[in-house]
Amino acid sequence: MRLTILLTLLLSATIASGQIPKSGTYTYDIAFAEWGGKSNGANCTVIIKGDSIKVIHNGTGNLTGKKGDILEAGVIMKHKKTGKYIIARNPHDKDAEEANGCEGPSLIDFVKKKFWMC
């Protein structure tokens, strides 16, 4: 009984930490780093295929550019310093000093469904 409870808690903690979602198309809020993570009504389309990700302007909010523009594309990796998921353009991005949407690779939060940008 204790083992079952322990395994359930461990599984819940793993899921809550934000595993990569299944391949598919999702809508995420855009968190602006310079505005403390507020989205101001902007969101985007996120397309995941395995470990590849593409973030696309969907026409909402006051974003520069137009609907259909690619905001970010790359490979999903964990940033070594922060432990957060990033959108990497090269393997060295996981070792970047900063990863916050303004400096270094872009962050993607699978739990809160937020794409961070500056």
MMTF fields as JSON, N, C-alpha, C and O atoms, coordinates in Angstrom:
{
  "mmtfVersion": "1.0.0",
  "mmtfProducer": "UNKNOWN",
  "numBonds": 471,
  "numAtoms": 472,
  "numGroups": 118,
  "numChains": 1,
  "numModels": 1,
  "chainsPerModel": [1],
  "groupsPerChain": [118],
  "chainIdList": ["A"],
  "bondAtomList": [4, 2, 8, 6, 12, 10, 16, 14, 20, 18, 24, 22, 28, 26, 32, 30, 36, 34, 40, 38, 44, 42, 48, 46, 52, 50, 56, 54, 60, 58, 64, 62, 68, 66, 72, 70, 76, 74, 80, 78, 84, 82, 88, 86, 92, 90, 96, 94, 100, 98, 104, 102, 108, 106, 112, 110, 116, 114, 120, 118, 124, 122, 128, 126, 132, 130, 136, 134, 140, 138, 144, 142, 148, 146, 152, 150, 156, 154, 160, 158, 164, 162, 168, 166, 172, 170, 176, 174, 180, 178, 184, 182, 188, 186, 192, 190, 196, 194, 200, 198, 204, 202, 208, 206, 212, 210, 216, 214, 220, 218, 224, 222, 228, 226, 232, 230, 236, 234, 240, 238, 244, 242, 248, 246, 252, 250, 256, 254, 260, 258, 264, 262, 268, 266, 272, 270, 276, 274, 280, 278, 284, 282, 288, 286, 292, 290, 296, 294, 300, 298, 304, 302, 308, 306, 312, 310, 316, 314, 320, 318, 324, 322, 328, 326, 332, 330, 336, 334, 340, 338, 344, 342, 348, 346, 352, 350, 356, 354, 360, 358, 364, 362, 368, 366, 372, 370, 376, 374, 380, 378, 384, 382, 388, 386, 392, 390, 396, 394, 400, 398, 404, 402, 408, 406, 412, 410, 416, 414, 420, 418, 424, 422, 428, 426, 432, 430, 436, 434, 440, 438, 444, 442, 448, 446, 452, 450, 456, 454, 460, 458, 464, 462, 468, 466],
  "bondOrderList": [1, 1, 1, 1, 1, 1, 1, 1, 1, 1, 1, 1, 1, 1, 1, 1, 1, 1, 1, 1, 1, 1, 1, 1, 1, 1, 1, 1, 1, 1, 1, 1, 1, 1, 1, 1, 1, 1, 1, 1, 1, 1, 1, 1, 1, 1, 1, 1, 1, 1, 1, 1, 1, 1, 1, 1, 1, 1, 1, 1, 1, 1, 1, 1, 1, 1, 1, 1, 1, 1, 1, 1, 1, 1, 1, 1, 1, 1, 1, 1, 1, 1, 1, 1, 1, 1, 1, 1, 1, 1, 1, 1, 1, 1, 1, 1, 1, 1, 1, 1, 1, 1, 1, 1, 1, 1, 1, 1, 1, 1, 1, 1, 1, 1, 1, 1, 1],
  "groupList": [{"groupName": "MET", "atomNameList": ["N", "CA", "C", "O"], "elementList": ["N", "C", "C", "O"], "formalChargeList": [0, 0, 0, 0], "bondAtomList": [1, 0, 2, 1, 3, 2], "bondOrderList": [1, 1, 2], "singleLetterCode": "M", "chemCompType": "L-PEPTIDE LINKING"}, {"groupName": "ARG", "atomNameList": ["N", "CA", "C", "O"], "elementList": ["N", "C", "C", "O"], "formalChargeList": [0, 0, 0, 0], "bondAtomList": [1, 0, 2, 1, 3, 2], "bondOrderList": [1, 1, 2], "singleLetterCode": "R", "chemCompType": "L-PEPTIDE LINKING"}, {"groupName": "LEU", "atomNameList": ["N", "CA", "C", "O"], "elementList": ["N", "C", "C", "O"], "formalChargeList": [0, 0, 0, 0], "bondAtomList": [1, 0, 2, 1, 3, 2], "bondOrderList": [1, 1, 2], "singleLetterCode": "L", "chemCompType": "L-PEPTIDE LINKING"}, {"groupName": "THR", "atomNameList": ["N", "CA", "C", "O"], "elementList": ["N", "C", "C", "O"], "formalChargeList": [0, 0, 0, 0], "bondAtomList": [1, 0, 2, 1, 3, 2], "bondOrderList": [1, 1, 2], "singleLetterCode": "T", "chemCompType": "L-PEPTIDE LINKING"}, {"groupName": "ILE", "atomNameList": ["N", "CA", "C", "O"], "elementList": ["N", "C", "C", "O"], "formalChargeList": [0, 0, 0, 0], "bondAtomList": [1, 0, 2, 1, 3, 2], "bondOrderList": [1, 1, 2], "singleLetterCode": "I", "chemCompType": "L-PEPTIDE LINKING"}, {"groupName": "SER", "atomNameList": ["N", "CA", "C", "O"], "elementList": ["N", "C", "C", "O"], "formalChargeList": [0, 0, 0, 0], "bondAtomList": [1, 0, 2, 1, 3, 2], "bondOrderList": [1, 1, 2], "singleLetterCode": "S", "chemCompType": "L-PEPTIDE LINKING"}, {"groupName": "ALA", "atomNameList": ["N", "CA", "C", "O"], "elementList": ["N", "C", "C", "O"], "formalChargeList": [0, 0, 0, 0], "bondAtomList": [1, 0, 2, 1, 3, 2], "bondOrderList": [1, 1, 2], "singleLetterCode": "A", "chemCompType": "L-PEPTIDE LINKING"}, {"groupName": "GLY", "atomNameList": ["N", "CA", "C", "O"], "elementList": ["N", "C", "C", "O"], "formalChargeList": [0, 0, 0, 0], "bondAtomList": [1, 0, 2, 1, 3, 2], "bondOrderList": [1, 1, 2], "singleLetterCode": "G", "chemCompType": "PEPTIDE LINKING"}, {"groupName": "GLN", "atomNameList": ["N", "CA", "C", "O"], "elementList": ["N", "C", "C", "O"], "formalChargeList": [0, 0, 0, 0], "bondAtomList": [1, 0, 2, 1, 3, 2], "bondOrderList": [1, 1, 2], "singleLetterCode": "Q", "chemCompType": "L-PEPTIDE LINKING"}, {"groupName": "PRO", "atomNameList": ["N", "CA", "C", "O"], "elementList": ["N", "C", "C", "O"], "formalChargeList": [0, 0, 0, 0], "bondAtomList": [1, 0, 2, 1, 3, 2], "bondOrderList": [1, 1, 2], "singleLetterCode": "P", "chemCompType": "L-PEPTIDE LINKING"}, {"groupName": "LYS", "atomNameList": ["N", "CA", "C", "O"], "elementList": ["N", "C", "C", "O"], "formalChargeList": [0, 0, 0, 0], "bondAtomList": [1, 0, 2, 1, 3, 2], "bondOrderList": [1, 1, 2], "singleLetterCode": "K", "chemCompType": "L-PEPTIDE LINKING"}, {"groupName": "TYR", "atomNameList": ["N", "CA", "C", "O"], "elementList": ["N", "C", "C", "O"], "formalChargeList": [0, 0, 0, 0], "bondAtomList": [1, 0, 2, 1, 3, 2], "bondOrderList": [1, 1, 2], "singleLetterCode": "Y", "chemCompType": "L-PEPTIDE LINKING"}, {"groupName": "ASP", "atomNameList": ["N", "CA", "C", "O"], "elementList": ["N", "C", "C", "O"], "formalChargeList": [0, 0, 0, 0], "bondAtomList": [1, 0, 2, 1, 3, 2], "bondOrderList": [1, 1, 2], "singleLetterCode": "D", "chemCompType": "L-PEPTIDE LINKING"}, {"groupName": "PHE", "atomNameList": ["N", "CA", "C", "O"], "elementList": ["N", "C", "C", "O"], "formalChargeList": [0, 0, 0, 0], "bondAtomList": [1, 0, 2, 1, 3, 2], "bondOrderList": [1, 1, 2], "singleLetterCode": "F", "chemCompType": "L-PEPTIDE LINKING"}, {"groupName": "GLU", "atomNameList": ["N", "CA", "C", "O"], "elementList": ["N", "C", "C", "O"], "formalChargeList": [0, 0, 0, 0], "bondAtomList": [1, 0, 2, 1, 3, 2], "bondOrderList": [1, 1, 2], "singleLetterCode": "E", "chemCompType": "L-PEPTIDE LINKING"}, {"groupName": "TRP", "atomNameList": ["N", "CA", "C", "O"], "elementList": ["N", "C", "C", "O"], "formalChargeList": [0, 0, 0, 0], "bondAtomList": [1, 0, 2, 1, 3, 2], "bondOrderList": [1, 1, 2], "singleLetterCode": "W", "chemCompType": "L-PEPTIDE LINKING"}, {"groupName": "ASN", "atomNameList": ["N", "CA", "C", "O"], "elementList": ["N", "C", "C", "O"], "formalChargeList": [0, 0, 0, 0], "bondAtomList": [1, 0, 2, 1, 3, 2], "bondOrderList": [1, 1, 2], "singleLetterCode": "N", "chemCompType": "L-PEPTIDE LINKING"}, {"groupName": "CYS", "atomNameList": ["N", "CA", "C", "O"], "elementList": ["N", "C", "C", "O"], "formalChargeList": [0, 0, 0, 0], "bondAtomList": [1, 0, 2, 1, 3, 2], "bondOrderList": [1, 1, 2], "singleLetterCode": "C", "chemCompType": "L-PEPTIDE LINKING"}, {"groupName": "VAL", "atomNameList": ["N", "CA", "C", "O"], "elementList": ["N", "C", "C", "O"], "formalChargeList": [0, 0, 0, 0], "bondAtomList": [1, 0, 2, 1, 3, 2], "bondOrderList": [1, 1, 2], "singleLetterCode": "V", "chemCompType": "L-PEPTIDE LINKING"}, {"groupName": "HIS", "atomNameList": ["N", "CA", "C", "O"], "elementList": ["N", "C", "C", "O"], "formalChargeList": [0, 0, 0, 0], "bondAtomList": [1, 0, 2, 1, 3, 2], "bondOrderList": [1, 1, 2], "singleLetterCode": "H", "chemCompType": "L-PEPTIDE LINKING"}],
  "groupTypeList": [0, 1, 2, 3, 4, 2, 2, 3, 2, 2, 2, 5, 6, 3, 4, 6, 5, 7, 8, 4, 9, 10, 5, 7, 3, 11, 3, 11, 12, 4, 6, 13, 6, 14, 15, 7, 7, 10, 5, 16, 7, 6, 16, 17, 3, 18, 4, 4, 10, 7, 12, 5, 4, 10, 18, 4, 19, 16, 7, 3, 7, 16, 2, 3, 7, 10, 10, 7, 12, 4, 2, 14, 6, 7, 18, 4, 0, 10, 19, 10, 10, 3, 7, 10, 11, 4, 4, 6, 1, 16, 9, 19, 12, 10, 12, 6, 14, 14, 6, 16, 7, 17, 14, 7, 9, 5, 2, 4, 12, 13, 18, 10, 10, 10, 13, 15, 0, 17],
  "groupIdList": [1, 2, 3, 4, 5, 6, 7, 8, 9, 10, 11, 12, 13, 14, 15, 16, 17, 18, 19, 20, 21, 22, 23, 24, 25, 26, 27, 28, 29, 30, 31, 32, 33, 34, 35, 36, 37, 38, 39, 40, 41, 42, 43, 44, 45, 46, 47, 48, 49, 50, 51, 52, 53, 54, 55, 56, 57, 58, 59, 60, 61, 62, 63, 64, 65, 66, 67, 68, 69, 70, 71, 72, 73, 74, 75, 76, 77, 78, 79, 80, 81, 82, 83, 84, 85, 86, 87, 88, 89, 90, 91, 92, 93, 94, 95, 96, 97, 98, 99, 100, 101, 102, 103, 104, 105, 106, 107, 108, 109, 110, 111, 112, 113, 114, 115, 116, 117, 118],
  "secStructList": [7, 2, 2, 2, 2, 2, 2, 2, 2, 2, 2, 2, 2, 2, 2, 2, 6, 6, 7, 7, 7, 7, 1, 3, 3, 3, 3, 3, 3, 3, 3, 3, 4, 4, 4, 6, 6, 7, 7, 6, 6, 7, 3, 3, 3, 3, 3, 3, 3, 6, 6, 3, 3, 3, 3, 3, 3, 7, 1, 7, 1, 1, 7, 1, 1, 7, 6, 6, 7, 3, 3, 3, 3, 3, 3, 3, 3, 3, 7, 6, 6, 6, 7, 7, 3, 3, 3, 3, 1, 1, 4, 4, 4, 4, 4, 7, 1, 7, 7, 1, 1, 1, 1, 1, 1, 3, 3, 3, 3, 6, 6, 6, 6, 3, 3, 3, 3, 7],
  "xCoordList": [0.828, 0.0, 0.877, 0.624, 1.895, 2.786, 3.536, 3.757, 3.92, 4.629, 3.737, 4.207, 2.473, 1.528, 1.383, 1.384, 1.259, 1.13, 2.398, 2.326, 3.549, 4.825, 4.965, 5.37, 4.633, 4.725, 3.757, 4.095, 2.574, 1.592, 2.11, 1.971, 2.698, 3.25, 4.411, 4.516, 5.272, 6.402, 5.933, 6.457, 4.951, 4.407, 3.755, 3.93, 3.008, 2.369, 3.403, 3.224, 4.479, 5.536, 6.21, 6.548, 6.408, 7.034, 6.146, 6.638, 4.852, 3.922, 3.848, 3.842, 3.792, 3.698, 4.944, 4.872, 6.086, 7.321, 7.329, 8.206, 6.38, 6.249, 6.964, 7.934, 6.5, 7.086, 6.656, 5.663, 7.418, 7.107, 5.77, 5.581, 4.847, 3.552, 3.71, 4.741, 2.679, 2.651, 2.68, 2.333, 3.096, 3.076, 1.664, 0.685, 1.576, 0.272, 0.371, 1.459, -0.8, -0.9, -1.616, -2.669, -1.036, -1.528, -1.575, -0.922, -2.35, -2.357, -1.725, -2.15, -0.702, 0.015, -0.087, -0.135, -0.118, -0.001, 1.43, 2.357, 1.61, 2.952, 3.244, 2.534, 4.293, 4.718, 5.86, 6.909, 5.65, 6.689, 7.581, 7.129, 8.858, 9.806, 9.91, 9.996, 9.903, 10.059, 8.817, 8.863, 7.7, 6.471, 6.136, 4.974, 7.148, 6.955, 6.148, 5.528, 6.15, 5.442, 4.001, 3.31, 3.529, 2.152, 2.032, 2.978, 0.863, 0.665, -0.03, 0.098, -0.76, -1.513, -2.398, -2.567, -2.957, -3.888, -3.258, -3.971, -1.94, -1.272, -1.092, -0.704, -1.378, -1.059, -0.546, -0.518, -0.148, 0.489, 0.115, -0.415, 0.392, 0.192, 1.527, 2.54, 1.528, 2.736, 2.527, 1.564, 3.435, 3.358, 4.545, 5.7, 4.245, 5.275, 5.233, 4.174, 6.407, 6.569, 7.788, 8.922, 7.555, 8.664, 9.366, 8.752, 10.664, 11.386, 11.544, 12.23, 10.913, 10.948, 9.747, 8.66, 9.97, 8.899, 8.935, 10.0, 7.747, 7.61, 6.554, 5.474, 6.871, 5.954, 5.537, 6.385, 4.233, 3.723, 2.788, 1.942, 2.954, 2.085, 0.69, 0.51, -0.298, -1.651, -2.573, -3.781, -1.988, -2.772, -3.406, -4.08, -3.216, -3.813, -2.811, -1.598, -3.34, -2.48, -1.794, -2.064, -0.897, -0.194, 1.228, 2.183, 1.372, 2.701, 3.113, 2.281, 4.401, 4.948, 4.9, 5.079, 4.666, 4.6, 3.167, 2.233, 3.021, 1.676, 1.362, 2.25, 0.088, -0.378, 0.351, 0.464, 0.843, 1.559, 3.072, 3.786, 3.578, 5.024, 5.546, 4.888, 6.723, 7.352, 8.076, 8.999, 7.647, 8.269, 9.535, 10.505, 9.518, 10.672, 10.52, 9.405, 11.643, 11.637, 12.954, 13.999, 12.888, 14.098, 13.787, 12.784, 14.67, 14.562, 14.319, 14.931, 13.435, 13.138, 14.265, 14.589, 14.853, 15.92, 15.71, 14.984, 16.353, 16.363, 17.614, 18.718, 17.431, 18.545, 19.232, 18.588, 20.532, 21.257, 21.228, 21.053, 21.395, 21.501, 20.17, 20.144, 19.065, 17.764, 16.873, 15.955, 17.139, 16.281, 14.972, 14.096, 14.826, 13.603, 13.764, 14.877, 12.632, 12.671, 12.941, 12.427, 13.758, 14.104, 13.86, 13.694, 13.847, 13.803, 15.21, 15.62, 15.934, 17.343, 17.501, 16.807, 18.424, 18.767, 20.038, 20.316, 20.814, 22.007, 22.246, 21.729, 23.007, 23.202, 23.825, 23.637, 24.559, 25.217, 24.242, 24.587, 23.03, 22.053, 21.717, 21.409, 21.776, 21.453, 22.466, 22.185, 23.643, 24.684, 24.745, 25.646, 23.809, 23.824, 23.77, 23.139, 24.441, 24.448, 23.044, 22.636, 22.308, 20.955, 19.963, 20.306, 18.753, 17.638, 16.37, 15.803, 15.93, 14.795, 13.848, 12.975, 14.004, 13.146, 13.753, 13.331, 14.752, 15.452, 16.903, 17.425, 17.549, 18.956, 19.022, 18.387, 19.772, 19.904, 18.67, 17.847, 18.538, 17.402, 16.068, 16.028, 14.988, 13.639, 13.179, 13.535, 12.384, 11.797, 10.417, 9.693, 10.065, 8.721, 8.276, 8.953, 7.146, 6.624, 5.432, 4.354, 5.639, 4.586, 3.5, 2.392, 3.794, 2.796, 1.815, 0.6, 2.356, 1.513, 1.13, 0.387, 1.635, 1.367, 1.726, 0.889, 3.027, 3.523, 4.805, 5.694, 4.869, 6.086, 6.635, 5.944, 7.895, 8.511, 9.276, 10.059, 9.035, 9.791, 10.0, 9.439, 10.801, 11.156, 10.47, 10.643],
  "yCoordList": [-1.192, 0.0, 1.262, 2.198, 1.277, 2.442, 2.622, 3.744, 1.503, 1.564, 2.174, 2.965, 1.811, 2.351, 3.858, 4.605, 4.297, 5.73, 6.467, 7.538, 5.899, 6.517, 6.635, 7.681, 5.571, 5.602, 6.616, 7.3, 6.719, 7.701, 9.12, 9.962, 9.39, 10.712, 11.047, 12.173, 10.077, 10.299, 10.569, 11.455, 9.81, 10.011, 11.385, 12.072, 11.787, 13.106, 14.214, 15.198, 14.073, 15.089, 15.181, 16.276, 14.058, 14.048, 14.757, 15.552, 14.481, 15.111, 16.611, 17.412, 16.993, 18.404, 19.186, 20.4, 18.516, 19.229, 19.667, 20.429, 19.208, 19.702, 18.885, 19.346, 17.698, 16.887, 17.436, 18.156, 17.086, 17.533, 16.918, 15.706, 17.749, 17.217, 16.32, 16.331, 15.555, 14.714, 15.593, 16.773, 15.007, 15.729, 16.235, 15.515, 17.476, 18.068, 19.573, 20.148, 20.205, 21.652, 22.194, 21.689, 23.226, 23.786, 25.307, 25.908, 25.921, 27.375, 27.716, 27.213, 28.577, 29.012, 30.527, 31.235, 31.017, 32.448, 32.866, 32.073, 34.108, 34.657, 35.443, 36.392, 35.042, 35.729, 36.662, 36.218, 37.946, 38.918, 39.109, 39.56, 38.759, 38.812, 40.221, 40.386, 41.229, 42.596, 43.122, 44.182, 42.389, 42.767, 41.791, 41.643, 41.135, 40.216, 38.977, 38.384, 38.578, 37.371, 37.581, 36.611, 38.822, 39.099, 38.893, 39.139, 38.44, 38.178, 39.326, 39.462, 40.153, 41.261, 40.787, 41.495, 39.595, 39.066, 38.387, 37.912, 38.331, 37.712, 36.218, 35.787, 35.441, 34.015, 33.569, 34.348, 32.325, 31.805, 30.347, 29.704, 29.841, 28.436, 27.724, 28.162, 26.628, 25.832, 24.473, 23.768, 24.116, 22.822, 21.987, 22.383, 20.83, 19.921, 18.643, 18.046, 18.231, 16.955, 16.287, 16.622, 15.34, 14.693, 15.71, 16.289, 15.939, 16.937, 18.256, 19.164, 18.362, 19.606, 20.467, 19.965, 21.78, 22.715, 23.924, 24.389, 24.424, 25.638, 26.501, 26.019, 27.773, 28.73, 29.731, 30.388, 29.848, 30.634, 31.739, 31.512, 32.928, 34.086, 33.718, 33.365, 33.8, 33.438, 34.646, 34.494, 35.848, 37.047, 37.703, 38.722, 37.155, 37.766, 38.688, 38.533, 39.638, 40.54, 41.567, 41.671, 42.327, 43.407, 42.994, 43.684, 41.896, 41.435, 42.089, 42.378, 42.31, 42.777, 41.612, 40.46, 41.895, 40.837, 40.524, 41.232, 39.427, 39.072, 37.612, 36.807, 37.306, 35.955, 34.985, 35.224, 33.888, 32.882, 33.003, 32.069, 34.152, 34.311, 33.33, 33.09, 32.772, 31.881, 32.746, 33.487, 32.644, 33.398, 32.707, 33.366, 31.379, 30.595, 29.171, 28.675, 28.52, 27.12, 26.493, 27.143, 25.227, 24.53, 23.193, 22.549, 22.793, 21.51, 21.778, 22.671, 21.012, 21.147, 20.502, 19.33, 21.29, 20.804, 21.399, 22.379, 20.796, 21.382, 22.221, 21.783, 23.433, 24.328, 23.835, 23.696, 23.571, 22.973, 23.844, 23.329, 25.138, 26.029, 26.208, 26.249, 26.313, 26.575, 25.34, 25.315, 24.317, 23.134, 23.348, 22.484, 24.498, 24.803, 24.391, 24.3, 24.146, 23.788, 25.022, 26.108, 24.828, 25.89, 25.41, 24.22, 26.373, 26.071, 26.333, 27.48, 25.257, 25.357, 25.393, 24.687, 26.226, 26.28, 25.501, 25.13, 25.256, 24.423, 23.72, 24.171, 22.64, 21.859, 22.646, 22.284, 23.713, 24.491, 25.388, 25.906, 25.573, 26.417, 25.913, 26.702, 24.603, 24.061, 24.507, 24.434, 24.968, 25.446, 26.973, 27.519, 27.66, 29.129, 29.697, 29.129, 30.821, 31.491, 31.954, 31.816, 32.501, 33.008, 32.288, 31.874, 32.147, 31.624, 32.187, 31.603, 33.328, 33.984, 34.679, 35.434, 34.441, 35.095, 36.353, 36.809, 36.926, 38.115, 37.798, 38.199, 37.087, 36.7, 35.188, 34.455, 34.717, 33.279, 32.687, 33.412, 31.362, 30.694, 31.043, 31.449, 30.88, 31.145, 30.037, 28.872, 30.415, 29.457, 29.033, 29.808, 27.786, 27.278, 26.548, 25.629, 26.951, 26.378, 25.491, 25.984, 24.178, 23.242, 23.099, 22.664, 23.456, 23.366, 24.535, 24.338, 25.752, 26.951, 27.333, 28.293, 26.584, 26.831, 28.264, 29.038, 28.597, 29.933, 29.837, 29.035, 30.681, 30.875, 32.227, 33.239, 32.247, 33.484, 34.18, 33.559, 35.481, 36.278, 37.678, 38.036, 38.459, 39.79, 40.84, 42.035],
  "zCoordList": [0.0, 0.0, 0.0, -0.758, 0.847, 0.914, -0.406, -0.861, -1.007, -2.276, -3.363, -4.181, -3.37, -4.341, -4.161, -5.14, -2.937, -2.656, -3.076, -3.679, -2.761, -3.125, -4.642, -5.148, -5.365, -6.826, -7.422, -8.388, -6.862, -7.326, -7.122, -8.009, -5.974, -5.696, -6.63, -7.116, -6.876, -7.773, -9.194, -9.869, -9.645, -10.98, -11.095, -12.102, -10.077, -10.081, -10.124, -10.842, -9.369, -9.356, -10.715, -11.166, -11.364, -12.684, -13.699, -14.499, -13.676, -14.606, -14.333, -15.267, -13.062, -12.703, -13.092, -13.285, -13.21, -13.558, -15.018, -15.423, -15.809, -17.165, -18.216, -18.817, -18.435, -19.498, -20.846, -20.953, -21.871, -23.227, -23.649, -23.541, -24.129, -24.587, -25.806, -26.477, -26.073, -27.267, -28.51, -28.46, -29.615, -30.892, -31.152, -30.955, -31.594, -31.853, -31.961, -31.941, -32.076, -32.192, -30.963, -30.571, -30.359, -29.111, -29.2, -30.053, -28.317, -28.174, -26.836, -25.795, -26.863, -25.663, -25.544, -26.549, -24.308, -24.07, -24.336, -24.171, -24.747, -24.881, -23.616, -23.283, -22.917, -21.702, -22.078, -22.546, -21.871, -22.187, -20.971, -19.919, -21.13, -20.015, -19.434, -18.217, -20.294, -19.808, -19.103, -18.478, -19.197, -18.505, -17.387, -17.01, -16.866, -15.743, -16.076, -15.193, -17.344, -17.748, -18.17, -18.483, -18.188, -18.619, -20.124, -20.872, -20.557, -21.986, -22.696, -23.913, -21.964, -22.555, -23.708, -24.7, -23.573, -24.561, -25.758, -26.642, -25.805, -26.956, -26.724, -25.639, -27.753, -27.693, -29.056, -30.009, -29.131, -30.343, -30.534, -29.628, -31.705, -32.012, -31.854, -32.401, -31.108, -30.889, -31.543, -31.242, -32.436, -33.114, -32.653, -32.814, -32.079, -31.572, -32.396, -32.588, -32.883, -33.59, -32.986, -33.329, -32.084, -31.376, -30.505, -29.609, -30.758, -29.978, -30.733, -30.262, -31.898, -32.667, -32.315, -32.031, -32.341, -31.975, -32.889, -33.294, -33.207, -34.004, -33.319, -32.979, -33.119, -32.495, -33.564, -34.169, -33.798, -34.92, -34.427, -33.562, -34.986, -34.725, -35.213, -36.379, -34.326, -34.739, -34.922, -35.106, -34.87, -35.151, -33.941, -34.09, -32.737, -31.549, -30.861, -31.004, -30.121, -29.353, -30.23, -31.427, -29.609, -30.303, -30.66, -30.304, -31.348, -31.753, -33.065, -33.925, -33.194, -34.462, -35.446, -35.052, -36.685, -37.69, -38.041, -37.664, -38.785, -39.23, -38.912, -38.632, -38.966, -38.718, -39.651, -40.853, -39.072, -39.842, -39.754, -40.118, -39.271, -39.11, -38.055, -37.043, -38.299, -37.321, -36.297, -36.637, -35.039, -33.952, -33.458, -33.084, -33.458, -32.997, -33.505, -33.666, -33.756, -34.18, -33.749, -33.755, -33.378, -32.979, -32.344, -32.653, -31.449, -30.761, -29.278, -28.692, -28.686, -27.259, -26.456, -26.644, -25.559, -24.669, -23.29, -23.125, -22.306, -20.966, -20.8, -21.123, -20.293, -20.012, -18.746, -17.706, -18.823, -17.697, -16.446, -15.342, -16.602, -15.447, -14.714, -13.484, -15.459, -14.839, -14.719, -13.899, -15.531, -15.533, -16.275, -16.243, -16.949, -17.691, -19.149, -19.666, -19.798, -21.214, -22.066, -21.799, -23.096, -24.029, -25.46, -25.726, -26.357, -27.787, -28.305, -28.482, -28.541, -28.923, -30.433, -31.165, -30.881, -32.301, -32.581, -33.722, -31.519, -31.643, -30.307, -29.285, -30.287, -29.062, -27.906, -26.745, -28.208, -27.163, -26.394, -25.332, -26.921, -26.235, -24.835, -23.942, -24.649, -23.322, -22.266, -21.07, -22.702, -21.796, -21.716, -21.08, -22.346, -22.377, -20.959, -20.067, -20.776, -19.473, -19.089, -17.935, -20.051, -19.818, -20.725, -21.832, -20.252, -21.054, -20.435, -19.511, -20.955, -20.307, -21.273, -20.843, -22.55, -23.521, -24.108, -25.171, -23.42, -23.938, -24.246, -25.287, -23.35, -23.512, -23.682, -22.924, -24.653, -24.86, -25.511, -26.07, -25.439, -26.085, -25.421, -24.259, -26.172, -25.665, -24.737, -24.911, -23.753, -22.814, -23.291, -23.917, -22.982, -23.235, -21.974, -21.514, -21.417, -20.175, -20.523, -20.854, -20.445, -20.825, -19.77, -20.086, -18.52, -17.454, -17.554, -17.554, -17.64, -17.7, -19.121, -19.329, -20.103, -21.52, -21.894, -22.358, -21.673, -21.994, -22.814, -22.53, -23.836, -24.622, -24.226, -24.329, -23.765, -23.277, -24.394, -25.112, -24.527, -25.473, -24.92, -23.885, -25.609, -25.143, -25.994, -25.758]
}
